[in-house]
């Protein structure tokens, strides 16, 4: 990615232009907005910058920096003025929210709110941080799915993970959202070496949890996720793979979920039925953590999985941050220690640990106040 430097107007304009060209090269969803003098003054009047064009789509690529420190320095100095007027040139028909405020600025602040123990050069959203887990005797494998990142073909991560010299032959799965939803499907296939799973905030039913809640198309979320998480990481993007693919090749290599979900309406359509799996085939121990976004996925997964040892923990806070709370990480580590290392101090492997730990929400503790939400009472159940 091209970095945007807050040091000089000429450097900024040059890099902004380079970034705009890059954005246009990867997807036609980006549009260039040319600015006249009044618009420049309106948007950038309180800064040293005077670009004559911007590129926007509502995606996070609009403002990309070389380092987190560089981005933070820019936001500290100019963020308020630009953010206050950003909505004046965003096209609401082509943007999902306001990118500067709700996407990139949120992402930086969100990362800063993550427990510092889980900050490292290899941190990635919704996944376990290698910097933390390797200190506790674990190897973290984070593979690019076929067609994404640097992976043009097929990689059997499970078999590879169990056969390496560093492995004791046991693999556990851990992650949030997509990296949780995929765990149910992997476990149902019963791959060699899989010892346990922790699907934290992850849908278990592709049709009802994700694409068509109550039969209604969840088009806004799908487009938001597809543009930000998939297209922006596709294999073959300029400068990010062994070879660059043309825009035509990139489009041809996508099975666009926006189109697929619009064309297919019913759960027994071949498109959706092909993604069904037998939840009773999940036999490995599982620990599910659920809150709001994928609450039904975790609850239904817990109820229907065929595991003899299965546990469910309801959590408070936002979708992403609780995964990294110190007390939640201790629960995750305790569970993995039990089934990957044979070190069980909480009764996971014997079934003595509480089956369900849930919240008793009473009263209003405010919005997005994680510490206040921790004051809610809890109750455990074993039946």
C-alpha positions in Angstrom: 0.0 0.0 0.0 1.1 3.6 -0.6 1.7 5.6 2.5 0.3 9.1 3.0 2.8 11.4 4.6 1.6 14.3 6.8 4.9 16.1 6.3 4.5 18.2 3.1 1.7 19.2 0.7 3.7 18.1 -2.4 4.6 14.7 -0.9 1.0 14.3 0.3 -0.5 15.1 -3.1 1.9 12.8 -4.9 1.2 9.9 -2.7 -2.5 10.6 -2.6 -2.5 10.5 -6.5 -0.5 7.2 -6.4 -3.0 5.8 -3.9 -5.9 6.9 -6.1 -4.4 5.2 -9.1 -3.9 2.0 -7.1 -7.5 2.1 -5.8 -8.8 2.5 -9.4 -6.6 -0.3 -10.6 -8.1 -2.9 -8.3 -11.8 -2.3 -8.6 -14.2 -0.1 -10.5 -16.2 0.6 -7.3 -13.9 3.5 -6.7 -14.8 6.9 -8.1 -12.6 10.0 -8.5 -14.1 13.2 -7.3 -12.5 16.3 -8.8 -12.4 19.3 -6.5 -12.9 22.9 -7.4 -11.4 25.8 -5.3 -14.5 26.2 -3.0 -14.6 22.5 -2.4 -10.9 22.3 -1.6 -11.3 25.2 0.9 -14.4 23.5 2.4 -12.7 20.2 3.0 -9.0 21.0 3.5 -9.2 24.7 4.5 -7.9 24.0 8.0 -4.9 21.9 6.8 -1.8 22.4 4.8 -3.1 20.1 2.0 -4.7 21.2 -1.3 -5.3 18.0 -3.4 -7.3 18.6 -6.5 -9.0 15.2 -6.5 -9.9 12.4 -4.1 -10.9 8.8 -4.5 -13.7 7.4 -2.4 -15.9 4.3 -2.2 -16.6 4.0 1.5 -13.7 1.5 1.8 -10.7 1.7 4.1 -8.3 2.0 1.2 -9.2 5.6 0.8 -6.8 6.7 3.5 -3.8 4.3 3.8 -0.7 5.0 5.7 2.7 3.3 5.9 2.7 2.8 9.7 0.2 3.1 12.5 2.3 5.8 14.0 2.2 7.8 10.8 -1.6 7.5 10.6 -2.1 8.4 14.2 0.1 11.5 13.8 -2.0 12.6 10.8 -5.3 12.0 12.6 -4.2 13.8 15.7 -3.3 16.9 13.8 -5.9 17.0 11.0 -8.5 14.4 11.8 -11.2 16.6 13.3 -11.3 19.2 10.6 -11.4 16.6 7.7 -13.8 14.3 9.4 -16.2 17.2 10.1 -16.6 18.0 6.4 -16.0 14.5 4.9 -19.7 13.9 4.5 -20.0 16.9 2.1 -18.3 15.0 -0.7 -19.1 11.4 0.0 -21.7 9.9 -2.4 -24.2 8.2 -0.2 -25.3 5.9 -3.0 -21.9 4.4 -3.3 -20.6 4.5 0.2 -21.4 2.3 3.2 -21.1 4.9 6.0 -18.4 7.5 6.1 -15.1 5.8 5.4 -12.8 8.3 7.2 -14.8 8.4 10.4 -16.4 4.9 10.6 -13.9 2.7 9.0 -10.3 3.8 9.1 -10.4 6.0 12.2 -12.5 3.4 13.9 -9.9 0.7 13.0 -7.0 2.6 14.5 -8.9 3.4 17.7 -10.1 -0.2 17.9 -6.6 -1.5 17.7 -5.4 0.9 20.3 -8.2 -0.4 22.6 -7.0 -4.0 22.3 -5.2 -5.4 25.3 -1.5 -4.3 24.7 -0.4 -7.9 25.3 -1.9 -8.7 21.9 -0.1 -6.0 20.0 2.7 -7.2 17.7 4.1 -6.9 14.2 1.9 -9.8 13.2 -1.4 -8.7 14.7 -4.5 -9.1 12.5 -8.1 -8.3 13.1 -10.3 -11.1 14.6 -7.5 -13.5 14.9 -5.2 -14.6 17.7 -2.0 -12.6 18.0 1.1 -14.7 17.3 3.2 -12.3 19.5 1.2 -13.4 22.6 0.5 -17.1 21.9 4.0 -18.1 20.9 5.1 -16.9 24.3 2.9 -19.5 25.8 4.1 -22.5 23.8 1.8 -22.3 20.8 2.5 -22.1 17.1 0.0 -19.9 15.2 -0.9 -20.7 11.6 -2.8 -18.1 9.8 -3.2 -19.2 6.2 -4.4 -17.3 3.1 -7.5 -18.9 1.8 -7.3 -20.1 -1.8 -7.7 -17.0 -4.0 -6.7 -14.5 -1.3 -3.5 -12.9 -0.2 -0.6 -14.9 -1.6 -2.5 -18.2 -2.1 -3.4 -18.9 -5.8 -4.1 -22.6 -5.2 -4.9 -25.3 -2.6 -3.2 -25.6 0.8 -4.1 -28.3 3.3 -3.4 -26.4 6.5 -4.6 -29.0 8.9 -2.4 -31.9 7.6 0.6 -29.6 7.3 0.1 -28.3 10.9 0.1 -31.8 12.4 3.1 -33.1 10.5 5.6 -30.4 11.2 8.5 -31.0 13.6 7.3 -28.2 15.9 3.8 -29.9 16.3 2.7 -32.5 18.8 0.1 -33.6 16.3 -2.8 -31.7 17.8 -4.5 -28.6 16.3 -7.0 -26.2 17.8 -9.0 -23.5 16.0 -9.4 -20.0 17.4 -10.8 -16.9 15.9 -13.7 -14.4 15.6 -16.5 -14.0 13.0 -15.4 -15.5 9.7 -12.6 -17.2 11.5 -15.1 -18.7 13.8 -17.9 -19.6 11.4 -15.4 -21.6 9.3 -14.6 -23.7 12.4 -18.0 -25.4 12.5 -17.6 -26.6 8.9 -14.0 -27.7 9.4 -14.9 -29.7 12.5 -17.8 -31.4 10.8 -15.3 -32.9 8.3 -13.4 -34.4 11.2 -9.9 -33.8 9.9 -7.0 -35.6 11.3 -5.3 -33.8 14.1 -8.1 -31.5 15.1 -8.4 -31.6 18.8 -10.8 -28.8 19.8 -12.4 -25.6 18.5 -13.2 -22.1 19.9 -15.6 -20.5 17.5 -15.8 -17.0 19.1 -18.7 -15.0 17.7 -19.2 -17.1 14.6 -22.2 -17.8 12.4 -23.1 -21.5 12.1 -25.9 -21.3 9.5 -24.8 -19.5 6.2 -28.4 -18.8 5.2 -30.1 -17.8 8.4 -27.2 -16.3 10.3 -25.5 -14.4 7.6 -27.2 -14.0 4.2 -31.0 -14.0 4.7 -32.1 -13.4 8.3 -35.7 -14.6 8.3 -35.5 -14.9 4.5 -34.7 -11.2 4.1 -31.5 -10.4 2.2 -28.8 -8.9 4.3 -27.4 -7.0 1.3 -25.8 -4.0 3.2 -23.7 -6.1 5.5 -22.6 -8.5 2.7 -21.5 -5.7 0.5 -19.7 -4.0 3.3 -17.9 -7.2 4.3 -17.2 -8.3 0.7 -15.6 -5.0 -0.4 -13.5 -4.5 2.7 -12.5 -8.0 3.7 -12.5 -10.0 0.4 -11.9 -7.9 -2.7 -9.3 -5.8 -1.0 -7.3 -9.0 -0.2 -7.8 -10.9 -3.5 -4.9 -12.8 -4.9 -3.4 -11.0 -7.9 -3.7 -7.4 -6.7 -1.0 -5.1 -8.0 2.3 -5.5 -6.2 0.9 -8.1 -3.7 1.5 -11.4 -5.3 3.9 -13.4 -7.4 2.2 -11.9 -10.5 -0.3 -9.1 -11.0 -3.6 -9.9 -12.5 -5.6 -7.6 -14.8 -8.9 -6.1 -13.6 -10.6 -8.5 -16.0 -8.8 -11.5 -14.5 -9.6 -10.4 -11.0 -13.3 -10.1 -11.8 -13.3 -13.5 -13.5 -11.7 -15.1 -10.5 -14.5 -13.9 -8.1 -17.7 -15.7 -7.1 -19.3 -12.4 -6.0 -21.5 -13.1 -2.9 -23.5 -9.9 -3.6 -24.7 -11.4 -6.9 -25.0 -15.0 -5.6 -27.2 -13.9 -2.6 -29.4 -11.7 -4.7 -30.0 -14.4 -7.3 -30.7 -17.2 -4.8 -33.6 -16.7 -2.4 -34.5 -20.0 -0.7 -32.6 -22.2 1.7 -33.0 -25.3 -0.5 -31.6 -23.5 -3.6 -28.5 -25.3 -4.7 -26.4 -22.3 -3.9 -27.3 -22.4 -0.2 -27.9 -26.1 0.2 -24.3 -26.7 -1.1 -23.1 -24.9 2.0 -25.1 -27.1 4.5 -23.2 -29.5 6.7 -24.1 -32.0 9.5 -23.6 -30.2 12.8 -24.0 -33.5 14.6 -20.8 -34.7 12.9 -18.8 -32.2 15.1 -17.3 -34.4 17.7 -14.3 -32.5 19.1 -14.6 -30.4 22.3 -15.9 -26.9 21.6 -16.0 -23.6 23.5 -18.3 -21.0 22.0 -18.3 -17.3 22.9 -21.3 -15.3 21.8 -22.6 -11.7 22.1 -24.7 -9.9 19.5 -23.6 -10.0 15.9 -23.4 -13.9 15.8 -25.3 -14.7 18.9 -27.7 -17.2 17.2 -24.8 -18.8 15.4 -23.0 -19.6 18.6 -26.2 -20.7 20.5 -27.5 -23.0 17.7 -24.0 -24.3 17.1 -23.7 -25.2 20.8 -27.1 -26.9 20.8 -26.7 -28.9 17.7 -23.1 -30.0 17.7 -22.5 -33.6 18.4 -19.6 -33.0 20.8 -19.7 -34.7 24.2 -17.7 -31.9 25.7 -19.2 -28.6 24.7 -19.3 -25.2 26.5 -20.9 -21.8 25.8 -19.9 -18.5 27.2 -21.9 -15.3 26.8 -19.8 -12.2 26.7 -20.1 -8.4 27.0 -18.6 -5.6 25.1 -18.2 -5.0 21.4 -17.9 -7.7 18.7 -14.1 -7.6 18.4 -12.5 -6.4 21.6 -13.7 -9.0 24.2 -11.8 -11.7 22.3 -8.6 -10.0 23.7 -9.8 -9.2 27.2 -7.3 -10.6 29.7 -9.9 -12.7 31.5 -11.4 -14.1 28.2 -7.9 -15.0 26.9 -7.3 -16.9 30.1 -10.4 -18.9 29.4 -9.3 -19.6 25.8 -5.8 -20.6 26.9 -7.2 -22.8 29.7 -9.4 -24.6 27.1 -6.5 -25.0 24.6 -4.1 -26.1 27.3 -6.5 -28.9 28.3 -6.9 -30.4 24.8 -3.7 -29.5 23.1 -1.2 -29.9 25.9 -3.0 -32.2 28.3 -2.9 -29.5 31.1 -6.4 -29.3 32.4 -6.8 -27.1 35.5 -10.5 -26.2 35.0 -12.2 -29.5 34.3 -12.8 -29.1 30.6 -11.7 -32.6 29.6 -13.7 -34.2 32.4 -16.9 -32.2 31.9 -16.7 -30.6 35.3 -16.4 -27.1 33.9 -19.7 -25.2 33.8 -21.5 -26.0 30.5 -23.0 -22.5 30.1 -22.0 -19.2 31.6 -24.5 -16.4 30.8 -25.3 -12.8 31.7 -28.2 -11.4 33.6 -28.7 -8.0 31.9 -30.7 -5.7 34.1 -30.7 -1.9 33.9 -29.0 0.4 31.5 -25.2 0.8 31.9 -24.8 3.0 28.9 -23.5 2.6 25.3 -20.2 1.0 24.4 -19.0 0.9 28.0 -17.2 -2.3 28.4 -16.2 -1.9 32.0 -19.8 -1.0 33.0 -21.1 -4.0 31.2 -18.9 -6.3 33.3 -20.9 -5.4 36.3 -23.9 -7.4 35.0 -24.5 -10.5 37.1 -23.6 -13.9 35.7 -25.0 -17.4 36.2 -23.7 -20.8 35.3 -25.8 -23.8 34.3 -24.8 -27.5 33.9 -28.1 -28.9 32.7 
